[in-house]
Amino acid sequence: MKAPKVGILLAIACAMPALSIAQENQNGVTRQKVRAELIELEKAGYDPHRVDDATFPADLQAAEAKVAAQHQQQVSSMTTPSPPTPR
């Protein structure tokens, strides 16, 4: 009686990682997207290899703010109509 219960629990435990991977893909988060976001943050000044944990949250938030401002600037430049050209 004990062996079937252990087998069922083992099967459930083995299936859990597969279910979590499926959930990640449904949300649209891929390794490629995460890597692209990290590259953007590094270009904005964030260094993930920095050892100083005391400045970690502030450094990351500052880089995220810069990236968000860049994205907002790109969006506004695409939606702002250009002035008419004189004839």
C-alpha positions in Angstrom: 0.0 0.0 0.0 2.9 2.3 0.8 4.7 1.8 -2.5 1.9 3.0 -4.8 1.5 6.2 -2.7 5.3 6.9 -3.0 5.1 6.2 -6.8 2.2 8.7 -7.2 4.0 11.3 -5.2 7.2 10.8 -7.2 5.3 11.1 -10.5 3.7 14.3 -9.3 7.1 15.7 -8.2 8.6 14.9 -11.6 5.8 16.5 -13.5 6.0 19.9 -11.6 9.0 21.3 -13.5 7.3 20.6 -16.8 4.2 22.4 -15.7 6.1 25.4 -14.5 7.9 25.6 -17.9 4.6 25.5 -19.7 3.3 28.4 -17.6 6.4 30.5 -18.4 5.8 30.0 -22.1 2.2 31.0 -21.8 3.2 34.3 -20.2 5.4 35.1 -23.1 8.7 35.1 -21.1 11.4 33.4 -23.1 15.1 33.1 -22.5 15.7 35.4 -25.5 13.5 38.1 -24.1 15.2 38.0 -20.7 18.6 38.1 -22.3 17.5 41.1 -24.4 16.3 42.9 -21.3 19.5 42.2 -19.5 21.5 43.6 -22.4 19.4 46.8 -22.3 19.9 47.2 -18.6 23.7 46.7 -19.0 23.7 49.4 -21.8 21.9 51.7 -19.3 24.7 51.3 -16.8 23.7 48.2 -14.7 26.5 45.8 -14.0 25.1 42.4 -12.9 28.6 41.2 -12.0 29.1 43.9 -9.4 29.6 42.4 -5.9 28.2 45.3 -3.8 24.8 44.1 -2.6 24.2 47.3 -0.8 23.7 49.3 -4.1 22.0 46.4 -6.0 18.4 47.6 -5.8 19.2 51.2 -6.5 21.5 50.4 -9.4 19.0 48.1 -11.0 16.1 50.5 -10.5 18.1 53.4 -12.0 18.9 51.3 -15.0 15.3 50.3 -15.4 14.2 53.9 -15.2 16.7 54.8 -17.9 15.4 52.0 -20.2 11.8 53.0 -19.5 12.6 56.6 -20.4 14.3 55.5 -23.6 11.3 53.3 -24.5 8.9 56.2 -23.8 11.0 58.5 -25.9 10.9 56.1 -28.8 7.2 55.7 -28.5 6.5 59.4 -28.4 8.8 60.1 -31.3 6.9 57.5 -33.4 3.4 58.9 -32.4 4.3 62.6 -32.6 3.3 63.8 -36.1 6.0 65.7 -37.9 5.3 69.3 -38.9 4.1 69.7 -42.5 6.8 70.6 -45.0 6.4 74.0 -46.7 5.8 74.0 -50.4 
